[in-house]
Amino acid sequence: MVEMEKSELAIATEMIPAHQRIGNNMDINFSYYKTKWLIPIIIGLGTFVAYALEGLWKNGLAYGFSSSAIVLAILGLYDRFLWKWPVFSLLHTLPNLNGDYKGSIQYNREGVNGTKAVTLTIKQTCSRVKVECLFHKEGENDSPSKSTHAYFTTDPFGDQELHFVYHNAGSQMNGDTLSPHDGMNILQINKAKEGYVLEGHYFTNRDPQTKGTMKVTQIKPNPRRKK
């Protein structure tokens, strides 16, 4: 039974798009960029920068700078910060989920239903997303988890989901019996009047296996979120 549950998580991990398996680093990844706009913009930007540098070089300025380095720097600035502004949203397909969320999970383990409060924090660029969760239940120590892989999907109708595989270190303190484990969440992204609501299901490789649902609501909406 344990092997089957572990295989379920292993299969889910293998289904992660190859370009997302490198984890939560902050290198630029163009998976969520609209290439029909990105390519001509890069070409135009490179041409403009090269022309500007040529003028500066003639006047003895900006030696040591290359057009490619400047274009990459501009792309890095966009990827980390500028993409959050609605005016720059033409280049990507992502919602801006940065911020804190609160809600709960409903779970079933060994035929017993339960609930825990959860605080979820999302850190995101236009290339990467990282998810941290903190679970709380009266009489138990708080249990933190961090995503090891996280990515977005968009179906043909434009509906989007946040998928993330996570590791929870567990807790054996003061009588707790939560063992270290891995799991996966699949959350639908829904716009609310203020911020976003994330709702979906999860499963783990615990023995016996735990599975259930999660719903969290953004409590600190990003002022530059995409409308």
N, C-alpha and C positions, 0 to 999 in steps of 0.2 A: 504493500500500500504506500509506503514511504517513497519507494522508487518511482511509482507512478506519479505521485504528486511532484517530486523533484523534476521529473521529465516534463511535466506540464509547464513548469516555470522555465525549464531549459529551452523548450520549444518556443515559448513566448519570447525569450531573449534572442533566440536565433532569428526570429521574425523582425527584429529591429533592423531598419534600413542600414545597410553597410556603412553609409557615410555618417551615421549617428553613433556607431559603436565605440568611437574614440572617447566618449564620455563627456564631461562637463567643462573641458578646457575652453578658453576664450579665443581660439583662432577663428578667423573668418570662414564661415561655411555658407556657400551660396544656395543651399537647398531651398530656402524659403524666399529667395529673391525672384522677381519676375524678369526672366532673361530677355524678353522682348524689349524691355525698357533698359535693363542694366547694361547690355552689350553696347548699344549706341551711345549711352551716356558715358561709359568708360572710354570709348573711342573719342568722343567729343571732348571729354575732360582731358584726356591725354594730349590731344592736339592743341588745346588751349594752353595747357601747362607748358608744353614744349615751346610753343610760340612765345609765351611770356618769359620763360627762362632764357631763350635766345636773346631777347631784348635786354635782359638783366646782365647776361654774360658780356654783351657788347659794351656795357657800361662798367664792367669790372665787378659786378655784383653776383651773389648767389653761386659762387664757385663751389663745387663739391656736391651740389644737389642735382638729382636726376629726375626727369619727369615721372618715371615709373615709381620711384620712391615717394614722391609727393602724391601721386594718385592713390597709392596704397595707404598712405597716411590719411587721406580724405575718406577712403572707404572704411578704414578702421574707426574713424570718428563717427561716420554714419552708423556703422554696425553697433557701436557701443551706446551712442547717445541720440543722434539726430533722427533715427528711425521711429522714435517714440512720438514725434510731432506729427499730427494728422496731415500737415501740408507735405510731408515727405513719405506718406504711406503708399504712394504710387509704385514704389519699387519693391514692395514685399507683400506677403500674404498673411502676416501674423497678427493676432490680437496682442495687445500689450497687457500681459497678466502680472507684471511686477507688483508686488505688494503682499499684504498679509490677509489671510482668510480664516474664518472660524466656522465650525460646524460640528458634525459628529459622524461616527461610523456605526453601523448596525452589523453585527457579526453573528456567526453561528459556529460553535465548536463543540464537537461530541454531542450534537443534538440540542445544545443549550444556547439560547439566544442572549445577546448582551449588547450593550452600547457603551461607547467611550466618546468623550469630547476630544476634538482635535483642532489644533492650530497649525495652519499650513502657510509657509512662506515661499514665494516664488521669486527667483532672481533670473533675469532674462536679458539677453541681447537679441539682435536680429539673427544670430547664428545658433545660439545655445540657450538652454533653459535648465535650471537646477531647482529641485524641489526639496524642501525640508519640512518634516512633520513632527509635531509633539503631541502625544496622546496622553490623556488624563482620565483617571477614574478614581472616585473616592475610595480611600483605603489602599491604593496602590501607588507605587512610585511612577513618576512621569516616564514615558518611553519615547525616545527620539528616533527618527529614521531619516536617512538622506538618500536621494536618488543617485544611482550609479550610471544610469542611462535615462535620458528623457527626450521626447520628440513630439512633434505635432503631426496630425493627419487631417486631410481635408477630403471629403467625399465629393462625388460629381455634383451634388446639390449645394455645395459650399458649407455644409455643416462640419465643424471642427472638433477634434478631440485631443486631449493631452494624455500621452502614454508615458508612464515612467516605471522603471524597475528600481527597487530600493533595497537597502540593507538596514536592518534594525539590530542593534547590538544586544537587545534584551535586557533583563534585569533579574538578578538573583538576590537582591537586597531585601532585608526585613521580611522574609517569607515570600517574596515574589517568585513566580515560577515561569516567567516569560523567557524562553530560550532565544539565543541569537537566530535570526532567520532572514530570508529574503522573500520578496513578494513583488507583485505588479499591480498597478492601478491603471484603469482606463476611464477617463473622466470626460464627459461631454461639456463643451464650453458654451455657456448660455449668457447672453447679454442681459443685464438687469438695468433698472432705472439708474442706479449708481453702481458702477463696477461690473463684476462678473459673478456668476454662480457656476461652480464646477460640481458635477454630479455623475456618479457612475458606480462601478464595482471594482473589487480587488480580490486577490487570492494570495496565499502564501505557501511556502513549502514546509510549514511546521508539521509536526507529527503529534497528534492528529492534525490534519489540515484545517486552517481557518480561512473562511471566505465571507464576503459580505458586501455592503454598499457604503459609499461615502458621499456626503453632500456638504460643501463649504461655500460660504458667501464672502465676497471681498469686503473687508472692513476699512481698508485704506485705499480707495480707488486712486489710480494714478491720474493726475490732472491732465496728462497729455495722452491719455488712452485714445485709441482709434475709435471713432464713433460708429 
